[in-house]
Amino acid sequence: MKSISFVLSIVFFVFRVNAQTPTTKDYFQQEVNYKINVSLNDQNHTLKGDINIHYKNNAPVALDTIFMHLWPNAYSSKLTAFAQQQVQNGSSQFYFSKEEDLGNISQLDFKVDGRKVKWQTLNKSTPDIAYIVLNQPLPPNQSIDIQTPFTVKIPASFSRLGHVKTSYQISQWYPKPAVFDQKGWHPMPYLDQGEFFSEFGNFDVTITLPQNYLVAATGELQTASEKEFLAQKVIESQPIINADTLGNHFPPSATETKTIRFKAQKVHDFAWFADKRFLVTKDTLQLPSGKIVDAWAFFPPQGIDNWKNATDYIKRALRSYSNWIGEYPYSHATAVLSALGAGGGMEYPMITVIGKTFSPEGTDIVITHEVGHNWFYGILASNERDYAWMDEGINTFYENRYSTKFYPPEESQKKKISYEKLAYFLKARTHSDIPSITPPDRMSEMDYGIAAYAKPSFDLDMLETLLGRPAFDQIMQKYYQAWKFKHPYPEDFRQILQANTDKNISWFFDALNTTKTMDYTISSVHQDGQTADVTITNKGSLRGPLILFAKKYGQVQDSLVAEGFEGSKTFSFPKLKDGLYDDFEIDPHLKTIDLYPQNNYSPRRPVALKFVGSSEQKDRNLLFISPIYAWNAYDKNMLGIGLYNAGFYTKKLYASVIPMYSFGAKTIVGQGEIRYPFFPQGLFHQIIPQISARRFAYFNNTKDGYSEVYNRIVPAIEFHLRKKNPARNQSRIITLSHELVQSETPFYTNTGEFKYLDKVLHQYSLLQFKAHQKNGIRQQQSWLSLEYSQYGDTPKKYLKLSGFQSFSFNYKAHKSIKIGLHGGYFLMNDARYSTSFNNGLVLGSLAASGTGRDDYRFAQVYMGRNERNVWAQQIYSGDAGMKTPTLDGPFGHSNDWMIGINLLADLPTNGFFFHVSPYFDAAIFAAPESTHSTQLAKMYSAGIQIRGGDVLKINFPVFNSKELNLYLKQRSSGNYLGRITFSINMDKLRPRTIFELDAP
């Protein structure tokens, strides 16, 4: 245990280091050289070795303290930043991992120039960051040697460092100094989402391991015997590859060991991968300068189909990036197929590890992306933790250039918008996108994919279009030459851009630093025989470049690329020799982030009908159509069509209508919805006025030949509160609504003859609050409703407060315990003690279990509402959350108040989608006055629930309270099947709610 005085000295030294951070803009970078000796023990999955770090201080200030990264400690407990990010992103795999699957780095004993030094990790949540307090300050232009032994316990494959049996992925594995530059120190915990920042230097790494392992690594192999071993493996692998021989067993490890050595220069990291199953292919590439580069591929037998041509993919990627940006500086580029828990691939200098791919083309694209990171990460080593777009975004741009060149889209695909751009549209159209400049640890997983990868690549597409490809390439080559083997920041990239063009490119950095959008549309076209004047309006606020084509008979006659603008601007095309232009089009090749490409045409394209599942098209608005079949106990078979203007993306106006013919009620039924969101500043993220309508039958009288039908119309407005942290998976919604429900009641004569159906209108005003928050181990839901209604010829009115609060936490992966509290209370009820209506029950009565008969507002979708068969056993969460139905009479109902508690626990059995869960429900309530009870009514029930995802739940009661048993016996004559209930969450099946956290 460290002394208090030492802890205080750490605080003092940290303050001094921060105080000494240079204020000058003069660039410098530290030099860090490594000599590492390490041995792999594949019986207990450990690395044991020692490291010497030669650290040269090129800063203009002396250093008292060196920050060190001990990244294997990220896997040491569930308190680390890595563990917490996993939970935040919805994964509980690491949180519930076994002790033997965790990892760490230990047995550290730091010395500087042979003398012991004081050192300490920051705190319990950051054991992967440490201080070394130097015995004396390190002056500018002086060097020290930092030595320590170390032992790494290799974790299971949760992220990047890990193993699967005896397949090893060794990365972020050794003690490493943090970067110190003109902006100060950059210590950072290891994260799965959010990458790294390290100092350049040279590596000399010696690895000892069992003799029959194959090793792929950063650096140049120095050991002659290992070179011969790999050459022989290349020869032996070819017949296996040609024969497509599978078999993927792990052979036993050799009893003899071997020691191999690698050296690397001008790199900032070192990774290696070891597996006894690897097949090996090798080829060479000659770059235009004459430089020879080796291309290596290592993959286990199950990767043969997709990896047999991997060296061709590597060579093509190297050639392409070298031509576009600058020559590849290293002697080899290697790709490895191995386990990876962090994304589809991960880059290291000279080597990349690729996860499972599903086609040769997919393998090519992932390999190209990761090989491309040798430029954007490996050579241009920006601070990825703060500016992920400088690495991921720029590299994705070049990956897209590669895929477009070698895998051009078919003609039928050119009108479709890519999934990456649709994902951006989904976020930007709902104003839930975030700036690309946001640090990755402040992003959700979806935001990370869009803001760090896709969106910056779109911005670069626009920049290339504005500048022209030759000029753009020249600028990127200058950037590469100026900053290779250095640490460029966004301002350095901007300086290079601005120094090499006379065009206004401020919009480019607005696109990265803000959530401004662009939406050009053709406002008017005027052709007078001399010129064609086209007026364009930008409905957005981003002044991205404008691309405009003029056509005749479908052929491009003229085009222009102009700097962007706000507001409106008119552009002129010269007169055609043979008449007038007949078509104008903005951004025909989808090179910009124009938010609504469907309004980029003059004349406008007509709306097109498409079958459900089609993707959004750039040239026209789509009306999706699909056949619909439905059934309930009263409408029986229903056939119709579904029409809606949006699927998995969002339009300014969302509309859907589903008309159907009811063969049971012999009438038109169905439902529809219209929503139009607004996006204010401040407290609310969005405000959504909306109206919905529903019409279905709810009772059949076959004897007298009529069906009772309800019509429900609900105008409402939703207020979505803004999230404080965009990375958190949460929603909070306030809803104001006024429900108009028209139901039908039969009128009979005194002689019992049916005459007609009388229509009754009830109105309900509601104020509701709904909140939902979840991560990988916890989920919390809240709902509160204030409901007012006035009804009857002699008006009666009530004001009811009801709601629930539920807490769910996982006790192991995908297995949870849930506690729910339900309740309701009439703040005002003119019929609180009524005995004159429905056995003492009145409109709005609280119900312990929400059956179809209790749904007086017709707010839910039930298969049967007034039945005594299986359809009566469908329930919705009632005012006490009970799962056992109480249909007839006053039992389980109250005109006063009700409280319920619910417990649900998944059994610790296998299964991801289907869960088996014991449950216990209890309720107490004030019984209706008609029972003449002066005591509180109570009931409880316990049983087993089987649920499939969030859609279907089936409840099997095992035992009930005495009162409930008596009620059930009277109702179902002891029939057990009549006590089983089920619920179906229809809202989870709507396309619009698939990606909505706040879906009911």
SULZILIN-V894250 format. One record per residue. N is the residue number from 1. PHI is phi in radians with two decimals (999 if undefined). Layout:
n = [N;N]
phi = [PHI;PHI]
This chain:
n = [1;2;3;4;5;6;7;8;9;10;11;12;13;14;15;16;17;18;19;20;21;22;23;24;25;26;27;28;29;30;31;32;33;34;35;36;37;38;39;40;41;42;43;44;45;46;47;48;49;50;51;52;53;54;55;56;57;58;59;60;61;62;63;64;65;66;67;68;69;70;71;72;73;74;75;76;77;78;79;80;81;82;83;84;85;86;87;88;89;90;91;92;93;94;95;96;97;98;99;100;101;102;103;104;105;106;107;108;109;110;111;112;113;114;115;116;117;118;119;120;121;122;123;124;125;126;127;128;129;130;131;132;133;134;135;136;137;138;139;140;141;142;143;144;145;146;147;148;149;150;151;152;153;154;155;156;157;158;159;160;161;162;163;164;165;166;167;168;169;170;171;172;173;174;175;176;177;178;179;180;181;182;183;184;185;186;187;188;189;190;191;192;193;194;195;196;197;198;199;200;201;202;203;204;205;206;207;208;209;210;211;212;213;214;215;216;217;218;219;220;221;222;223;224;225;226;227;228;229;230;231;232;233;234;235;236;237;238;239;240;241;242;243;244;245;246;247;248;249;250;251;252;253;254;255;256;257;258;259;260;261;262;263;264;265;266;267;268;269;270;271;272;273;274;275;276;277;278;279;280;281;282;283;284;285;286;287;288;289;290;291;292;293;294;295;296;297;298;299;300;301;302;303;304;305;306;307;308;309;310;311;312;313;314;315;316;317;318;319;320;321;322;323;324;325;326;327;328;329;330;331;332;333;334;335;336;337;338;339;340;341;342;343;344;345;346;347;348;349;350;351;352;353;354;355;356;357;358;359;360;361;362;363;364;365;366;367;368;369;370;371;372;373;374;375;376;377;378;379;380;381;382;383;384;385;386;387;388;389;390;391;392;393;394;395;396;397;398;399;400;401;402;403;404;405;406;407;408;409;410;411;412;413;414;415;416;417;418;419;420;421;422;423;424;425;426;427;428;429;430;431;432;433;434;435;436;437;438;439;440;441;442;443;444;445;446;447;448;449;450;451;452;453;454;455;456;457;458;459;460;461;462;463;464;465;466;467;468;469;470;471;472;473;474;475;476;477;478;479;480;481;482;483;484;485;486;487;488;489;490;491;492;493;494;495;496;497;498;499;500;501;502;503;504;505;506;507;508;509;510;511;512;513;514;515;516;517;518;519;520;521;522;523;524;525;526;527;528;529;530;531;532;533;534;535;536;537;538;539;540;541;542;543;544;545;546;547;548;549;550;551;552;553;554;555;556;557;558;559;560;561;562;563;564;565;566;567;568;569;570;571;572;573;574;575;576;577;578;579;580;581;582;583;584;585;586;587;588;589;590;591;592;593;594;595;596;597;598;599;600;601;602;603;604;605;606;607;608;609;610;611;612;613;614;615;616;617;618;619;620;621;622;623;624;625;626;627;628;629;630;631;632;633;634;635;636;637;638;639;640;641;642;643;644;645;646;647;648;649;650;651;652;653;654;655;656;657;658;659;660;661;662;663;664;665;666;667;668;669;670;671;672;673;674;675;676;677;678;679;680;681;682;683;684;685;686;687;688;689;690;691;692;693;694;695;696;697;698;699;700;701;702;703;704;705;706;707;708;709;710;711;712;713;714;715;716;717;718;719;720;721;722;723;724;725;726;727;728;729;730;731;732;733;734;735;736;737;738;739;740;741;742;743;744;745;746;747;748;749;750;751;752;753;754;755;756;757;758;759;760;761;762;763;764;765;766;767;768;769;770;771;772;773;774;775;776;777;778;779;780;781;782;783;784;785;786;787;788;789;790;791;792;793;794;795;796;797;798;799;800;801;802;803;804;805;806;807;808;809;810;811;812;813;814;815;816;817;818;819;820;821;822;823;824;825;826;827;828;829;830;831;832;833;834;835;836;837;838;839;840;841;842;843;844;845;846;847;848;849;850;851;852;853;854;855;856;857;858;859;860;861;862;863;864;865;866;867;868;869;870;871;872;873;874;875;876;877;878;879;880;881;882;883;884;885;886;887;888;889;890;891;892;893;894;895;896;897;898;899;900;901;902;903;904;905;906;907;908;909;910;911;912;913;914;915;916;917;918;919;920;921;922;923;924;925;926;927;928;929;930;931;932;933;934;935;936;937;938;939;940;941;942;943;944;945;946;947;948;949;950;951;952;953;954;955;956;957;958;959;960;961;962;963;964;965;966;967;968;969;970;971;972;973;974;975;976;977;978;979;980;981;982;983;984;985;986;987;988;989;990;991;992;993;994;995;996;997;998;999;1000]
phi = [999;-1.30;-1.32;-1.09;-1.10;-1.17;-1.04;-1.12;-1.15;-1.08;-1.00;-1.09;-1.17;-1.07;-1.06;-1.13;-1.11;-1.13;-1.16;-1.55;-0.98;-1.14;-1.63;-1.27;-1.54;-1.04;-1.39;-2.64;-2.56;-1.34;-2.04;-2.29;-1.98;-2.12;-2.23;-2.20;-2.10;-2.55;-2.14;-1.70;-1.84;-1.55;-1.51;-1.95;0.96;-2.30;-2.03;-2.32;-2.98;-2.51;-2.43;-2.12;-1.96;-1.61;-1.93;-1.85;-1.58;-1.66;-1.33;-1.40;-2.24;-1.36;-1.98;-1.65;-2.38;-2.03;-1.43;-2.14;-1.65;-2.05;-1.09;-1.03;-1.22;-1.05;-1.68;-1.49;-2.83;-1.49;-1.67;-1.25;-1.05;-1.05;-1.09;-1.18;-1.16;-1.02;-1.13;-1.04;-1.49;1.63;-1.81;-1.97;-1.02;-1.24;-1.01;-1.84;-1.25;-1.33;-1.02;-1.23;-1.61;-1.34;-2.41;-2.98;-2.15;-2.49;0.99;-1.43;-2.57;-1.23;-2.29;-2.10;0.89;1.48;-1.91;-1.07;-2.30;-1.46;-2.63;-2.87;-1.30;-1.11;-2.88;-1.10;-1.49;-2.26;-1.24;-1.64;-2.21;-2.36;-1.85;-1.97;-1.65;-1.21;-1.16;-2.61;-1.02;-1.66;-1.24;-1.00;1.14;-2.01;-2.22;-2.38;-1.98;-1.84;-2.13;-2.88;-1.34;-2.78;-2.28;-1.93;-1.52;-1.35;-1.31;-1.12;-1.41;-1.64;-2.50;-1.88;-1.32;3.03;-2.54;-2.11;0.96;-1.92;-1.81;-2.05;-2.10;-1.90;-2.55;0.83;-2.09;-2.15;-1.07;-2.46;-1.13;-1.25;-1.31;-2.14;-2.41;-1.11;-1.71;1.84;-1.36;-2.26;-1.28;-2.63;-1.25;-1.21;-2.28;-1.31;-1.79;2.12;-1.80;-2.22;-2.73;-2.47;-1.44;-1.32;3.08;-2.04;-2.17;-2.29;-2.13;-2.00;-2.14;-1.97;-2.81;-0.96;-1.12;-1.62;-1.39;-1.78;-2.16;-2.00;-2.65;-1.03;1.62;-1.71;-1.17;-1.81;-1.56;-1.06;-1.12;-1.25;-1.06;-1.14;-1.04;-1.19;-1.04;-1.17;-1.13;-1.06;-1.15;-1.21;-1.27;-1.06;-1.11;-1.16;-1.13;-1.13;-1.45;0.97;-1.35;-1.64;1.59;-2.40;-1.32;-1.58;-1.22;-1.14;-1.35;-1.13;-1.36;-1.50;-1.93;-2.39;-2.15;-2.15;-2.26;-2.23;-2.25;-2.51;-2.11;0.98;-2.28;-2.08;-2.81;-2.50;-2.28;-2.57;-2.37;-2.28;-2.76;-1.45;-1.66;-0.93;-1.60;-2.31;-2.19;-2.53;-2.61;-2.22;-2.30;-1.83;-1.38;-0.96;-1.31;1.74;-1.12;-1.77;-2.16;-1.48;-1.97;-2.07;-2.33;-2.10;-2.73;-1.30;-1.00;-1.22;-1.66;-0.97;-0.97;-1.65;-1.97;-1.11;-1.92;-1.06;-1.16;-1.12;-1.11;-1.09;-1.09;-1.16;-1.14;-1.06;-1.12;-1.15;-1.13;-1.10;-1.23;-1.39;-2.07;2.90;-1.15;-1.14;-1.62;-1.73;-1.52;-2.60;-2.34;-2.23;-2.12;-2.24;-1.63;-2.74;-1.17;-2.69;-1.66;-2.10;1.33;-1.52;-2.87;-2.54;-1.70;-2.50;-0.97;1.27;-2.52;-2.40;-1.89;-2.08;-1.42;-1.15;-2.10;-2.14;-2.85;-1.02;-1.10;-1.09;-1.09;-1.02;-1.17;-1.18;-1.05;-1.06;-1.02;-1.28;-1.07;-1.05;-1.17;-1.04;-1.47;-1.79;2.46;-1.33;-1.79;-1.65;-1.60;-1.32;-1.42;-1.19;-1.18;-1.74;-2.30;-1.07;-1.13;-1.18;-1.81;-1.17;-1.20;-1.14;-1.15;-1.12;-1.00;-1.27;-1.05;-1.15;-1.08;-1.08;-1.15;-1.16;-1.26;-1.74;-2.37;-1.10;-1.17;-1.19;-0.99;-1.19;-1.63;-1.20;-1.47;-1.51;-1.61;-1.06;-1.12;-1.13;-1.28;-1.08;-1.11;-1.09;-1.02;-0.97;-1.37;-1.23;-1.19;-1.77;0.96;-1.93;-1.36;-2.23;-1.09;-1.12;-1.32;-1.09;-1.06;-1.01;-1.31;-1.88;-1.99;-1.34;-1.06;-1.15;-1.06;-1.06;-1.11;-1.50;-1.30;-1.60;-1.84;-1.23;-1.05;-1.06;-1.17;-1.14;-1.08;-1.21;-0.98;-1.16;-1.10;-1.09;-1.13;-1.17;-1.43;1.60;-1.05;-1.02;-1.17;-1.07;-1.09;-1.08;-1.15;-1.15;-1.19;-1.18;-1.04;-1.09;-1.15;-1.29;-2.16;-1.16;1.09;-2.34;-2.06;-1.30;-1.89;-0.94;-1.18;-1.26;-1.10;-1.13;-1.09;-1.11;-1.08;-1.17;-1.29;-2.12;-2.67;-1.72;-1.50;-1.35;-2.02;-1.07;-1.04;-1.08;-1.39;-1.09;-1.10;-1.42;-1.65;-2.35;-1.93;-1.05;-2.17;-2.15;-2.62;-1.36;-2.51;-1.48;-1.42;-2.79;-2.34;-2.27;-2.12;-1.99;1.60;-1.84;-2.44;-1.93;-1.75;-2.00;-1.67;-1.95;-2.10;-1.69;-1.40;-1.73;-2.10;-1.63;-1.62;-1.24;-1.14;-1.81;-2.06;-2.33;-1.96;-2.00;-2.25;-2.53;0.94;1.41;-1.85;-1.24;-1.76;-2.81;-2.71;-2.62;-2.14;-2.18;-1.11;-1.30;-2.79;-1.85;1.37;-2.13;-2.69;-1.89;-2.11;-2.04;-1.97;-1.21;-1.07;-1.46;-1.24;-2.13;1.89;-1.90;-1.15;-2.02;-2.76;-2.26;-2.52;-1.60;0.88;-1.16;-1.83;0.96;-1.55;-2.01;-1.82;-0.93;-1.23;-2.27;-1.13;-1.19;-1.73;-1.68;-2.21;-2.46;-1.23;-1.12;-1.35;-1.21;-1.12;-1.98;-1.49;-2.37;-1.25;-0.92;1.78;-1.20;-1.48;-1.08;-1.90;-1.36;-1.75;-2.85;-1.32;-1.90;-1.97;-1.40;-2.38;-2.67;-1.21;-2.19;-2.14;-2.52;-2.69;-2.54;-1.20;-1.99;-1.33;1.00;-1.25;-2.22;-2.17;-2.99;-2.28;-1.85;-2.18;-2.69;-1.72;-2.65;-1.87;-1.57;-2.17;-2.06;-1.81;-1.02;-2.05;-1.76;-2.48;-2.55;-2.55;-2.27;-1.45;-2.48;-1.75;-1.60;-1.36;-1.49;-1.58;1.00;-2.70;-1.47;-2.25;2.44;-2.72;-2.77;-2.77;-2.34;-2.37;-2.40;-1.43;-2.09;-2.23;-1.40;-1.61;1.69;-1.10;-1.76;-1.30;-2.62;-2.15;-2.17;-1.20;-2.80;-2.56;-2.28;-2.49;-2.59;-2.50;-2.62;-1.41;-2.37;-2.84;-2.07;-2.08;-1.22;-1.13;-1.71;1.29;-2.40;-2.22;-1.55;-2.15;-1.94;-2.12;-2.25;-2.17;-2.31;-1.37;-2.69;-2.47;-1.86;-2.07;-1.64;-1.27;-1.28;-1.39;-1.31;-2.12;-1.12;-1.38;-1.45;-1.62;-2.61;-2.59;-2.47;-2.31;-1.90;-2.20;-1.92;-2.55;-2.31;-1.76;-1.94;-2.14;-1.82;-2.04;-2.13;-2.27;-1.26;-1.94;-2.04;-1.34;-1.11;-1.59;1.51;-1.62;-1.23;-1.92;-2.86;-1.77;-1.51;-1.72;-2.13;-1.91;-2.04;-2.22;-2.34;-1.87;-2.30;-2.12;-2.23;-2.21;-2.34;-2.33;-2.56;-2.54;-2.65;-2.50;-1.26;-2.27;-2.38;-2.52;-2.36;-2.24;-2.34;-2.61;-2.44;-2.36;-2.03;-2.15;-2.19;-2.65;-2.30;-2.64;1.58;-1.15;-1.73;-0.95;-2.01;-2.50;-2.56;-2.32;-2.04;-1.91;-2.57;3.05;-2.64;-2.40;-2.22;-2.20;-2.30;-2.42;-1.45;-1.75;-2.74;-1.02;1.14;-2.20;-2.23;-2.07;-2.17;-2.10;-2.21;-2.14;-2.03;-3.04;-2.72;-2.68;-1.46;-1.14;-2.62;-2.76;-1.11;-1.97;-0.99;-1.99;-1.19;-2.20;-1.82;-2.40;0.87;1.01;1.62;-1.56;-2.19;-1.02;1.56;-0.96;-1.27;-2.24;-1.16;-2.25;-1.47;-1.63;-1.06;-1.24;-1.47;-1.48;-1.16;-1.58;0.89;-1.47;-1.95;-1.81;-2.04;-1.30;-2.66;-1.97;-2.25;-1.75;-2.15;-2.05;-1.07;-1.23;-1.25;-1.64;-1.36;-2.23;-2.25;-0.97;-1.52;-1.30;-2.13;1.23;-1.22;-1.79;-1.69;-1.33;-2.18;-1.73;-1.79;1.30;-1.41;-1.11;1.42;-2.30;-2.68;-1.71;-2.21;-2.68;-2.76;-2.34;-2.38;-2.25;-2.35;-2.16;-2.53;-2.39;-1.20;-1.23;-1.38;-1.90;-1.20;2.21;-1.82;-1.53;-1.65;-2.18;-1.93;-2.44;-1.13;-2.40;-2.47;-2.17;-2.50;-2.52;-2.23;-2.82;-1.48;-1.20;-1.01;-1.06;-1.15;-1.37;0.94;-1.63;-1.74;-1.83;-1.19;-1.51;-2.53;-2.81;-2.59;-2.70;-2.45;-3.07;-2.15;-1.91;-2.00;-2.29;-1.95;1.03;-1.84;-1.74;-2.04;-2.33;-2.17;-2.02;-1.98;-1.22;-1.94;-2.55;-2.36;-1.17;-1.01;-1.12;-1.19;-1.07;-1.11;-1.06;-1.14;-1.13;-1.16;-1.37;-2.04;0.92;1.40;-1.29;-1.14;-1.05;-1.27;-1.71;-1.28;-2.15;-2.57;-2.42;-2.23;-1.57;-1.10;-1.12;-1.21;-1.69;-1.34;-0.98;-1.15;-1.76;-0.97;-1.80;-1.71;-1.10;-1.56;-1.09;-1.02]
